[in-house]
Amino acid sequence: MTKADIVEQIYEKVGFSKKESAELVERVFGLIKETLEKGEKIKIAGFGNFVVKEKADRRGRNPQTGDEIIISARKILTFKPSQVLKTSINS
């Protein structure tokens, strides 16, 4: 499902115009993005949690040369589905 598909579903099911639907989707995703950029957790009841985690520096290996390298610290985004979502997917 793409952003355009979500806009289409809102247009059909809620009755907003396509422009209003697109604006709503953009605002929601914008708010989610801003919240995650601040490093804050997002909890959506019945869906799951989005969490930004810190990964420390670590040693790795260049697969072409075999040389050992340091992989720099970074942030990663993780998603953990709620039990409700897991149950609905597996039923």
Secondary structure by P-SEA (a helix, b strand, c coil): ccaaaaaaaaaacccccaaaaaaaaaaaaaaaaaaaaabbbbbbcccbbbbbbbbcbbbbbcccccbbbbbccbbbbbbbbcaaaaaaaac
